[in-house]
């Protein structure tokens, strides 16, 4: 249950963050499930996906 609460906080932070902050959150947060990462990715602006890929590479 606590993991879900933490994820909800991460989602809120991610949603209100600018692109650079979104990249920072996405690449540094640990312990999420594949589905949770996918959910964050759906909230990421598509036109900046190349920047996210570069940060992860």
Secondary structure, DSSP 8 states (H G I E B T S, - for coil): -HHHHHHHHHHHHHHHS-HHHHHHHHHH--S--HHHHHHHHHTS-GGGHHHHHHHH-
